């Protein structure tokens, strides 16, 4: 059990190191999102499986702060219609 815990911790450290190396790109994306929302744009999020749930959570955080955001996975009619028209 201890070995498993140590492997999970090491994996988390590796993930955070890779993420840390992407800080400039993350800042660039955050700036773009901010500018888009300030100019009346909308943030559209999507995901599959657990990532779909994450996109809904992020959209809810933006909407609760009066920002325009939409998680495509919350509207199954739109999701399936769009996928049907443009491919799954």
C-alpha positions as CSV (number, residue, x, y, z in Angstrom):
1,X,0.0,0.0,0.0
2,X,2.8,2.4,0.9
3,X,4.4,1.7,-2.6
4,X,1.1,2.6,-4.3
5,X,0.9,5.9,-2.3
6,X,4.5,6.8,-3.2
7,X,3.8,6.1,-6.9
8,X,0.7,8.3,-6.8
9,X,2.7,11.1,-5.1
10,X,5.5,10.9,-7.7
11,X,3.0,10.9,-10.5
12,X,1.4,14.1,-9.0
13,X,4.8,15.7,-8.8
14,X,5.6,14.9,-12.4
15,X,2.2,16.3,-13.5
16,X,2.7,19.5,-11.6
17,X,6.3,19.9,-13.0
18,X,4.9,19.6,-16.6
19,X,2.2,22.0,-15.7
20,X,4.7,24.5,-14.2
21,X,6.6,24.4,-17.5
22,X,3.4,25.4,-19.3
23,X,2.9,28.6,-17.2
24,X,3.5,31.0,-20.0
25,X,1.0,29.3,-22.3
26,X,-1.6,29.1,-19.5
27,X,-1.2,32.8,-18.9
28,X,-1.6,33.5,-22.6
29,X,-4.8,31.4,-22.7
30,X,-6.1,33.1,-19.5
31,X,-5.5,36.5,-21.1
32,X,-7.3,35.6,-24.3
33,X,-10.3,34.3,-22.3
34,X,-10.3,37.5,-20.2
35,X,-10.2,39.7,-23.4
36,X,-12.9,37.7,-25.0
37,X,-15.3,38.0,-22.1
38,X,-14.6,41.8,-21.7
39,X,-15.5,42.3,-25.3
40,X,-18.9,40.4,-25.0
41,X,-17.6,37.0,-26.1
42,X,-18.6,33.7,-24.7
43,X,-16.5,30.9,-23.3
44,X,-17.6,27.5,-24.7
45,X,-16.4,24.4,-22.9
46,X,-16.7,20.7,-23.6
47,X,-15.4,17.4,-22.6
48,X,-16.0,13.7,-22.6
49,X,-16.8,11.6,-19.5
50,X,-15.2,13.1,-16.4
51,X,-14.0,16.0,-18.5
52,X,-17.6,16.8,-19.4
53,X,-18.4,17.1,-15.8
54,X,-15.3,19.4,-15.4
55,X,-16.5,21.6,-18.2
56,X,-19.9,22.0,-16.6
57,X,-18.3,22.9,-13.3
58,X,-16.0,25.5,-14.9
59,X,-19.0,27.0,-16.8
60,X,-21.0,27.2,-13.6
61,X,-18.1,29.1,-12.0
62,X,-18.1,31.7,-14.8
63,X,-21.9,32.0,-14.9
64,X,-22.1,32.5,-11.2
65,X,-19.9,35.5,-11.6
66,X,-22.1,36.9,-14.4
67,X,-19.8,35.9,-17.2
68,X,-20.9,34.3,-20.4
69,X,-20.0,30.6,-20.5
70,X,-21.6,27.4,-21.8
71,X,-20.8,23.8,-21.3
72,X,-21.9,22.0,-24.4
73,X,-22.5,18.8,-22.5
74,X,-25.3,20.2,-20.5
75,X,-27.7,20.3,-23.5
76,X,-28.0,16.8,-24.7
77,X,-30.3,17.8,-27.6
78,X,-27.7,20.3,-28.9
79,X,-24.9,17.9,-28.3
80,X,-26.4,15.0,-30.2
81,X,-27.8,17.3,-33.0
82,X,-24.4,18.9,-33.6
83,X,-22.7,15.5,-33.5
84,X,-25.2,14.1,-35.9
85,X,-24.7,17.0,-38.3
86,X,-21.0,17.2,-38.1
87,X,-19.8,13.8,-36.9
88,X,-19.3,12.3,-33.5
